Amino acid sequence: MKYLKRVIQKTIIVMLRFKVLLLLCCLWGVLKVNAQDTLDLSHRRYNKLVNLAEVLSVLEAQLKDGTKISTANKSMALVTQPLSLVYMDCEKDFSSANSTFFKSVDFQKSRFRGQMGMVYNEFFGEVDFSNTSFENNLSIASTKFRKSANFSESNFSGKRNIFSNLTFYEDANFYGAKFKNTVIFNNVNFYGKIDLMHITLPDTLILANLQSDSTRLSIDISRPMKSSMPCKLYLYNMNFDKLVINYEYFDLCFDDKESNPNPLNFRQKSAVFEALIAQQKTYDFYKGQAKAEQDYEDFKEMQRIIQRNKDSRSISMIGIALLLVTLLYLTIRRNNKTKVIQVTPPVQKTPYKSTLKEAPLTSYQPISIPLEEVQALVAESKQQWSDYNIPKDVLDESDEFWQAYEQLLALVKRIKE
């Protein structure tokens, strides 16, 4: 019996050792397979334009194990293996379009000095952009992230960083990301948790149509890194139930024509301010509430000044219009008067001609008149002149004057005869 027990014990020990050895062999085989399956483009430097699909097609030709990467015209890729782009350095522009990645893609600690564009891609595995430097314009558009996406501690120093028409089905991590200039989130849905803790705010942040489909979680930008200048914040079609901000770090702005070509009216802008103030009260952001209320009062005062200026300009324009109409009327009237003067002949005064004909004087014969007759003529003349009214304007005698003058001449002639 003792011998049998010893045999059984030794058999069990051998079997356990064999199982451990088998497990180690399997683990080594798995690690070896995984190492072989990963497409390694890490620690590479490119001094020309980089198209990821084209780079993968070149890599496929270089692989000796017969690994296949489905590509079409070097413009799109269908990648079934994990892809490592760690420490990649691109001096020129980088692009990836119309590609599907079924495994993880790792961009950790890469450097993009040129513009970086990704459009119409779909990632079924995890995507890691942590500690990556985007030194020029960035555009990630029309892309779906089926697993988590990590942008933590990344540096976005380009003039424009655009995240447009994106869907994050799991967590999106922007913890500690450093934004510098303009950042735009437009038509983005976060179905998982989004971490924006301790981010460095950019000069301008534009949030438009966020969380329009997903309703589970809100976007929290309440604890960014403190900066010397407030971030200019543009909000379009935003529901404050899905966005939490501490207004202490922001200045609310409106009418960015690029992201929203249709400007908001006064009521819409006022509604945004009122919703913002209500949220600051709800979350006890006391500094944010005080700043929002003050900015709202300044905004209303500015609108009143603008309205007064508009009214003044309207009155000025009406006055100018009336002045122009008056000048036009006077000009037309003057032109018409000039035409009448030019067409109508001037009226000239005709000198007076007496109807009486005097006989020519043939010879002069002095007349001797008695004194009594002269005195009688003087008396009669005084009587005649007493009835004569001297005209007021002697230069323009009336017809009555000339009739009286004719009567006087006739009387003198009668007396003379």
WOUR-V896225 format. One record per pair of residues at least 24 apart in sequence whose C-alpha atoms are under 7 Angstrom apart, sorted by the first residue. I is the first residue (numbers start at 1). J is the second residue. Records with the same first field share a line. If there is no record, write none. Layout:
I->J ; J
This chain:
37->81 ; 82
38->81 ; 82 ; 83 ; 84
39->81 ; 82 ; 83 ; 84
40->83 ; 84 ; 85
41->84 ; 85
42->84 ; 85 ; 86 ; 87 ; 88
43->86 ; 87 ; 88
44->88 ; 89
45->88 ; 89 ; 90
46->89 ; 90 ; 91
47->90 ; 91 ; 92
48->91 ; 92
49->92 ; 93 ; 94
50->93 ; 94 ; 95
51->94 ; 95 ; 96
52->95 ; 96
53->77 ; 96
86->110
90->114
97->121
101->125
108->132
119->143
130->154
134->158
137->161
138->162
139->163
140->164
141->165 ; 166
142->166
143->167
144->168
145->169
146->170
148->172
149->173
150->174
151->177
152->176 ; 177
153->177 ; 178
154->178
155->179
156->180
157->181
164->188
168->192
175->199
176->200
186->210
189->213 ; 214
190->214
191->216
193->217
194->219
196->220 ; 221
197->223 ; 224
198->223 ; 224 ; 225
199->224 ; 225
200->224 ; 225
201->231
202->231
203->231 ; 232
204->231 ; 232 ; 233
205->231 ; 232 ; 233 ; 234
206->233 ; 234 ; 235
207->234 ; 235 ; 236
208->235 ; 236 ; 237 ; 238
209->236 ; 237 ; 238
210->238
211->242
217->242
218->242 ; 243 ; 244
219->243 ; 244
220->244 ; 245
221->245 ; 246
222->246
246->280 ; 285 ; 288
247->288 ; 292
248->287 ; 288 ; 291
